[in-house]
Amino acid sequence: MNISELKKCIHYEVIGCKRPFSWRKAIVRAIKHRRSRYLFWWRIAKYLFDKGGYRRKIAGKIERFILDKYNVTVPLTVNIGKGFDISYLNGVVIGHKVTIGENCSIKPGVTIGLRGEFNDMDIVIGNNVTIGCNATILGGKVHIGNNVKIGAHALVLHDIPDDSTFITKFHSEIIYNSSHT
C-alpha cells in the first residue's frame, strides 16, 4: 500500500467519499466516531506494515492496541480494498490469508478463516460483498464472487459465483418430552 492508496481508503472509510480529503478531517472524524477510529488506525498500521523494516514493529503495536480496544481481529497480512465497512465493532475475526475486495460490508460476529489442513491457500472475497451477522467462511481455496450477499448465520465452505445470495437453511423442530401431552 502506498500513500495515495492509504489516502483513498481513509477518504472512503473515515471521511466519506462525498467530502474532500484532508488529514485534519480524517483525524477529527476518527476522534469523534469509534468505527472510523478503528478503520483509521488499522489503515495506518497496514500502511506501516507494508513499508517494512522498523515500521513493522510500530504497526504491530498499533495492531495489538486496536485488537485489545475494539475486539476485532484483522491481521495486517490481510489485503482489503477501499470502502471496507464493519457495521459494529464486535467479535469479527478474519484469518491471515484473506483478500477482501472493494466496498465489502461485514456485520458483527463474522468469522473468515482457514481450516487446519488448508493453511497454504487463500480466501478471496470479491467487490461489493455483504456478509451477514455471525456468518462463517471457512475452507481452503474459497472464492466469493462480486456482488454477493451472504445471509446471517451462513456457513460457507465452497465458492460462491458472482451476483448471487448465499444462505444456510436450518430446519427447526420441537420434540416433546414423553411427559408432555
Backbone bond lengths (Angstrom), bond angles and torsions (degrees), N, CA, C in turn:
res aa  C-N    CA-C-N  psi(-1)  N-CA   C-N-CA  omega(-1)  CA-C   N-CA-C  phi
1 M - - - 1.450 - - 1.532 107.89 -
2 N 1.319 116.45 129.19 1.459 120.23 175.93 1.527 109.45 -101.77
3 I 1.323 116.77 177.32 1.462 121.12 -174.00 1.529 112.20 -64.52
4 S 1.338 118.26 -34.98 1.470 119.39 179.60 1.531 111.00 -69.20
5 E 1.336 117.87 -36.83 1.467 120.84 175.22 1.524 110.78 -66.46
6 L 1.331 116.62 -39.64 1.467 121.07 176.93 1.524 110.56 -59.90
7 K 1.326 116.63 -46.94 1.469 120.77 179.00 1.528 111.02 -60.95
8 K 1.337 116.60 -42.84 1.465 120.91 179.93 1.529 111.27 -60.84
9 C 1.321 115.94 -45.43 1.466 120.32 -179.82 1.523 111.19 -64.53
10 I 1.321 117.14 -45.68 1.469 120.62 179.15 1.522 110.01 -65.07
11 H 1.331 116.63 -37.43 1.465 120.66 178.17 1.533 110.67 -59.54
12 Y 1.327 117.32 -49.03 1.464 121.55 -178.07 1.526 112.42 -70.60
13 E 1.324 117.15 -44.01 1.459 121.47 -169.39 1.521 114.49 -88.79
14 V 1.311 117.63 -31.47 1.464 120.66 -174.47 1.523 111.61 -103.68
15 I 1.319 117.32 -51.42 1.468 121.42 -176.28 1.519 111.21 -82.45
16 G 1.305 117.20 -44.12 1.465 122.37 -172.55 1.515 108.02 109.55
17 C 1.317 117.22 134.05 1.466 121.35 -170.31 1.523 114.00 -69.60
18 K 1.330 119.04 -15.72 1.466 120.01 -177.94 1.526 112.97 -84.62
19 R 1.313 117.27 -12.81 1.463 121.32 179.27 1.526 109.32 -100.82
20 P 1.330 117.65 149.72 1.470 118.97 177.25 1.532 110.96 -68.18
21 F 1.336 115.61 150.95 1.465 120.60 -177.90 1.520 111.58 -79.81
22 S 1.314 115.63 138.29 1.464 122.64 165.01 1.525 107.00 -154.62
23 W 1.326 116.25 145.61 1.459 120.11 179.30 1.521 110.68 -62.45
24 R 1.325 116.43 -35.20 1.472 120.37 179.38 1.528 110.34 -60.87
25 K 1.335 117.25 -47.57 1.469 121.20 178.60 1.529 110.80 -61.02
26 A 1.315 116.53 -40.70 1.465 120.31 -179.64 1.528 110.92 -63.27
27 I 1.323 116.72 -43.97 1.465 120.61 -179.05 1.524 111.11 -67.29
28 V 1.334 117.16 -44.02 1.471 120.64 178.94 1.524 110.19 -61.16
29 R 1.319 116.69 -44.86 1.471 120.56 179.83 1.528 110.63 -64.29
30 A 1.329 116.77 -39.29 1.466 120.73 178.80 1.527 111.31 -65.81
31 I 1.312 117.22 -35.04 1.467 120.47 177.93 1.528 110.73 -68.14
32 K 1.317 117.16 -40.15 1.466 121.66 -173.43 1.527 114.49 -81.45
33 H 1.325 118.23 -28.32 1.466 120.94 -172.09 1.524 110.84 -123.33
34 R 1.309 115.79 124.92 1.465 122.41 -175.03 1.531 112.55 -60.30
35 R 1.318 117.53 -47.44 1.465 121.09 -179.27 1.524 111.01 -63.61
36 S 1.333 116.10 -42.26 1.468 120.65 177.83 1.523 110.84 -63.96
37 R 1.335 116.49 -36.35 1.465 121.09 179.07 1.518 110.35 -63.70
38 Y 1.344 116.17 -44.25 1.462 119.53 178.31 1.522 110.56 -60.38
39 L 1.332 117.87 -51.49 1.466 121.59 -177.76 1.525 111.54 -62.18
40 F 1.337 117.37 -39.23 1.461 121.89 178.15 1.529 110.21 -59.40
41 W 1.342 116.63 -51.71 1.462 119.46 -176.71 1.519 112.07 -70.20
42 W 1.345 118.24 -33.79 1.454 119.12 177.60 1.530 110.28 -66.08
43 R 1.326 117.07 -42.11 1.470 120.31 179.11 1.527 111.29 -64.52
44 I 1.329 117.95 -40.73 1.470 121.06 177.16 1.529 109.41 -62.09
45 A 1.340 116.82 -45.94 1.464 120.85 179.64 1.527 111.07 -62.33
46 K 1.323 117.56 -41.64 1.469 121.47 179.09 1.530 110.59 -62.80
47 Y 1.323 116.31 -42.25 1.462 120.90 177.93 1.534 110.26 -59.84
48 L 1.329 116.89 -47.60 1.466 121.21 -179.94 1.529 111.00 -64.90
49 F 1.330 117.24 -39.76 1.461 121.96 179.09 1.527 110.85 -61.28
50 D 1.330 116.24 -45.18 1.466 120.68 -179.46 1.525 112.72 -67.12
51 K 1.332 117.39 -27.30 1.469 120.98 178.19 1.523 111.54 -70.55
52 G 1.338 117.36 -26.52 1.457 121.54 175.97 1.518 114.14 78.11
53 G 1.329 114.96 -172.04 1.455 121.75 179.44 1.525 112.47 65.50
54 Y 1.328 115.60 -143.37 1.468 120.96 -178.88 1.528 111.88 -65.34
55 R 1.329 116.66 -20.53 1.471 120.31 -179.78 1.531 111.48 -65.99
56 R 1.331 116.99 -27.07 1.472 120.20 178.69 1.525 111.30 -63.71
57 K 1.307 116.70 -34.17 1.465 120.37 178.41 1.530 110.16 -66.37
58 I 1.319 116.80 -42.62 1.471 121.50 176.93 1.525 109.35 -63.83
59 A 1.332 116.58 -43.93 1.467 121.38 179.11 1.529 110.84 -60.30
60 G 1.323 116.98 -40.57 1.466 121.14 178.30 1.519 112.19 -62.37
61 K 1.323 116.41 -38.64 1.472 120.00 178.10 1.525 110.94 -67.12
62 I 1.326 116.70 -41.34 1.471 120.25 177.14 1.527 109.52 -63.70
63 E 1.333 116.66 -43.02 1.468 120.96 -179.82 1.528 111.21 -59.88
64 R 1.325 117.88 -45.49 1.464 121.02 178.93 1.524 111.38 -64.26
65 F 1.338 116.52 -39.61 1.467 120.88 179.27 1.527 111.02 -62.46
66 I 1.333 117.22 -48.37 1.469 118.55 -177.61 1.530 111.59 -71.54
67 L 1.327 118.22 -28.63 1.463 120.46 174.84 1.524 110.02 -63.73
68 D 1.324 116.82 -47.38 1.464 120.93 179.84 1.520 112.08 -65.12
69 K 1.316 116.93 -39.58 1.465 120.91 -174.45 1.525 113.10 -78.28
70 Y 1.328 118.54 -36.94 1.463 121.12 -170.04 1.528 115.28 -111.56
71 N 1.336 119.51 -5.92 1.462 122.26 178.55 1.533 112.26 58.15
72 V 1.319 115.78 38.71 1.462 122.50 177.41 1.528 107.11 -128.85
73 T 1.334 116.64 126.11 1.457 120.80 -179.48 1.521 109.33 -107.58
74 V 1.325 115.53 103.01 1.461 121.94 174.59 1.530 106.28 -130.35
75 P 1.341 118.21 98.79 1.460 120.11 -178.46 1.529 112.05 -61.34
76 L 1.301 115.95 155.97 1.463 121.01 -179.06 1.525 112.45 -74.12
77 T 1.324 117.88 -8.23 1.466 121.31 175.80 1.527 111.91 -80.44
78 V 1.325 117.15 -11.72 1.465 122.20 178.50 1.525 108.90 -74.33
79 N 1.325 116.95 137.06 1.466 121.69 175.24 1.521 108.66 -103.21
80 I 1.333 116.05 122.70 1.460 121.65 -176.21 1.520 108.83 -127.71
81 G 1.331 116.60 129.42 1.459 122.14 177.15 1.517 111.66 -73.89
82 K 1.329 115.64 170.96 1.469 120.24 -178.61 1.526 110.67 -67.78
83 G 1.318 115.76 156.52 1.454 121.13 179.04 1.517 113.83 84.45
84 F 1.330 117.72 16.71 1.466 122.48 179.00 1.525 109.62 -66.15
85 D 1.329 116.99 138.29 1.458 120.92 -178.79 1.519 110.17 -138.60
86 I 1.316 115.60 125.27 1.460 121.74 170.15 1.518 105.04 -110.38
87 S 1.323 116.67 110.09 1.462 120.66 -172.64 1.522 112.87 -58.03
88 Y 1.308 117.10 -49.83 1.462 121.84 177.42 1.514 107.18 -132.78
89 L 1.306 115.71 133.26 1.458 120.21 -178.12 1.521 108.90 -79.92
90 N 1.306 116.73 82.95 1.450 119.74 -177.97 1.523 110.66 -152.05
91 G 1.315 116.78 108.33 1.448 122.07 169.72 1.510 117.52 68.17
92 V 1.320 119.11 24.81 1.464 121.36 177.54 1.529 108.44 -85.08
93 V 1.330 116.35 129.59 1.462 121.70 178.94 1.524 108.17 -128.62
94 I 1.332 115.86 123.87 1.464 121.66 178.41 1.523 107.61 -124.23
95 G 1.328 116.57 130.50 1.456 121.88 -179.77 1.520 112.63 -70.56
96 H 1.322 115.94 170.62 1.465 120.93 -171.79 1.530 114.98 -80.03
97 K 1.311 119.55 -13.59 1.472 120.92 -179.11 1.523 110.60 -115.11
98 V 1.323 115.66 57.55 1.458 121.83 -176.76 1.522 108.98 -124.18
99 T 1.320 116.77 139.54 1.460 122.80 173.15 1.520 107.33 -120.76
100 I 1.335 115.86 127.02 1.461 121.94 -177.87 1.519 108.19 -119.05
101 G 1.322 116.97 131.40 1.460 122.39 -178.87 1.519 113.03 -76.67
102 E 1.322 115.41 -169.21 1.463 121.79 -177.82 1.525 111.19 -76.77
103 N 1.325 114.61 152.90 1.474 123.45 174.86 1.521 113.06 54.77
104 C 1.317 116.55 44.25 1.458 121.79 177.19 1.523 108.91 -93.61
105 S 1.313 116.40 135.61 1.458 122.17 179.73 1.521 109.36 -118.13
106 I 1.334 115.61 128.34 1.457 121.48 -178.46 1.522 108.86 -121.37
107 K 1.311 116.21 131.27 1.462 122.79 179.32 1.535 109.79 -93.28
108 P 1.341 118.11 172.42 1.474 120.94 -176.50 1.528 113.27 -62.62
109 G 1.332 115.47 148.86 1.450 122.14 173.61 1.512 116.05 78.76
110 V 1.315 118.46 9.71 1.468 121.88 -177.85 1.529 110.25 -76.42
111 T 1.331 115.64 138.28 1.458 122.15 174.91 1.521 108.19 -123.35
112 I 1.325 115.79 126.67 1.463 121.68 177.21 1.520 106.43 -127.81
113 G 1.324 116.96 116.90 1.451 118.06 -177.27 1.508 112.95 -164.93
114 L 1.327 114.61 -175.82 1.451 122.59 -176.15 1.512 110.38 -108.15
115 R 1.316 115.70 144.36 1.455 119.73 171.48 1.519 107.99 -77.88
116 G 1.306 117.21 154.69 1.457 124.06 -173.57 1.512 116.50 -45.29
117 E 1.325 118.35 -46.36 1.466 120.26 -174.23 1.522 113.74 -79.91
118 F 1.338 118.31 -2.61 1.460 121.62 -176.78 1.527 112.67 -111.55
119 N 1.303 118.98 29.13 1.460 121.20 -173.43 1.520 114.72 -63.70
120 D 1.330 118.66 -15.54 1.461 120.28 -178.66 1.526 112.67 -96.28
121 M 1.325 118.42 5.56 1.464 121.45 -177.54 1.519 110.64 -114.90
122 D 1.327 115.78 161.32 1.456 121.28 -177.10 1.522 111.62 -110.33
123 I 1.333 114.54 156.26 1.458 121.80 169.39 1.518 105.84 -105.64
124 V 1.329 117.25 127.10 1.463 121.97 -179.38 1.524 108.44 -117.25
125 I 1.319 115.43 125.48 1.460 122.22 178.44 1.522 107.11 -113.84
126 G 1.319 117.51 127.76 1.460 122.71 -175.66 1.517 114.20 -74.62
127 N 1.329 115.44 -168.62 1.466 122.54 179.92 1.525 110.78 -81.63
128 N 1.325 115.48 153.09 1.473 122.98 175.18 1.526 112.48 56.48
129 V 1.319 116.33 48.02 1.461 122.17 179.77 1.525 108.82 -106.43
130 T 1.327 116.36 135.90 1.458 122.33 174.91 1.520 107.88 -115.64
131 I 1.330 116.13 127.30 1.462 121.68 -178.98 1.523 108.04 -115.28
132 G 1.335 117.12 118.85 1.458 123.34 -174.66 1.519 113.92 -73.54
133 C 1.326 114.92 169.89 1.470 123.05 -177.54 1.525 112.10 -53.77
134 N 1.320 115.34 135.52 1.462 123.74 174.45 1.526 114.25 57.67
135 A 1.316 117.54 22.37 1.466 120.54 174.69 1.525 108.83 -74.42
136 T 1.319 116.00 151.01 1.458 121.66 -179.91 1.519 108.84 -129.11
137 I 1.320 115.52 128.68 1.463 121.63 176.76 1.519 106.31 -117.85
138 L 1.324 116.70 112.55 1.459 122.01 -177.73 1.513 109.43 -127.54
139 G 1.306 115.46 154.84 1.447 118.08 173.00 1.496 112.54 141.54
140 G 1.289 113.64 -171.16 1.445 121.16 177.93 1.502 109.41 -93.18
141 K 1.295 115.92 -107.24 1.458 120.99 -176.39 1.525 109.65 -83.38
142 V 1.339 115.97 77.65 1.457 121.85 -179.79 1.520 108.11 -98.88
143 H 1.328 116.45 129.64 1.459 121.33 177.87 1.518 108.59 -121.19
144 I 1.325 115.77 121.69 1.460 121.67 177.06 1.517 106.42 -106.24
145 G 1.318 116.79 124.16 1.459 122.52 -174.40 1.518 113.86 -70.91
146 N 1.326 115.24 -176.55 1.465 122.36 178.34 1.526 110.26 -79.22
147 N 1.326 115.89 153.32 1.472 123.01 176.56 1.527 112.38 56.25
148 V 1.321 115.84 47.34 1.463 121.94 -178.96 1.522 109.18 -109.47
149 K 1.323 115.80 142.75 1.460 122.31 172.58 1.520 107.52 -117.14
150 I 1.326 115.85 128.27 1.458 121.74 177.84 1.520 106.78 -111.93
151 G 1.321 116.89 123.38 1.454 122.19 -174.64 1.519 113.51 -71.62
152 A 1.324 114.65 166.71 1.458 121.53 178.12 1.527 110.15 -62.54
153 H 1.314 116.47 142.48 1.468 124.90 178.03 1.524 113.11 61.56
154 A 1.321 117.99 20.34 1.467 121.05 179.17 1.526 109.88 -76.77
155 L 1.313 116.07 148.40 1.457 122.97 174.83 1.523 107.35 -117.58
156 V 1.327 116.56 109.97 1.462 122.58 -177.25 1.525 108.58 -103.00
157 L 1.338 115.99 120.25 1.460 121.62 179.56 1.524 112.58 -122.18
158 H 1.340 117.13 -0.91 1.468 120.72 -177.10 1.527 109.48 -145.66
159 D 1.319 116.27 175.67 1.465 121.75 -178.26 1.526 111.84 -62.85
160 I 1.342 114.86 150.82 1.463 121.84 174.36 1.526 106.44 -125.06
161 P 1.338 118.69 126.50 1.471 120.62 -177.96 1.530 112.30 -72.57
162 D 1.332 115.95 166.42 1.465 122.35 177.33 1.527 111.07 -57.86
163 D 1.331 114.70 155.48 1.469 122.81 172.56 1.529 113.05 51.83
164 S 1.320 116.42 51.81 1.458 118.90 179.66 1.525 111.04 -140.97
165 T 1.318 115.02 167.20 1.462 122.72 176.28 1.515 107.58 -119.59
166 F 1.324 116.52 134.25 1.460 121.54 -178.37 1.520 108.82 -117.63
167 I 1.334 116.73 127.04 1.460 121.43 174.22 1.518 108.49 -132.94
168 T 1.312 115.84 156.06 1.451 121.30 172.93 1.515 106.66 -108.69
169 K 1.324 116.58 122.04 1.464 120.17 -179.27 1.522 109.43 -86.13
170 F 1.308 114.30 130.74 1.457 120.85 177.07 1.521 108.49 -108.51
171 H 1.284 115.75 142.98 1.459 120.75 176.61 1.522 107.35 -105.13
172 S 1.309 116.42 118.27 1.460 121.12 178.60 1.516 109.46 -100.95
173 E 1.311 115.68 141.43 1.455 120.39 -179.24 1.517 108.62 -149.24
174 I 1.311 116.28 139.84 1.462 121.22 175.25 1.519 107.41 -102.97
175 I 1.312 116.58 125.19 1.463 121.92 177.58 1.521 107.01 -111.98
176 Y 1.302 115.56 118.26 1.461 120.30 -178.38 1.519 110.64 -81.96
177 N 1.311 115.24 143.17 1.461 120.51 173.79 1.523 108.67 -68.77
178 S 1.310 117.55 158.05 1.463 121.15 -177.62 1.523 112.43 -64.05
179 S 1.326 118.16 -23.96 1.464 120.76 -179.58 1.523 111.96 -78.51
180 H 1.317 118.49 -14.06 1.467 122.34 -179.34 1.527 109.50 -86.33
181 T 1.315 117.67 130.25 1.466 119.90 179.15 1.488 112.45 -122.88
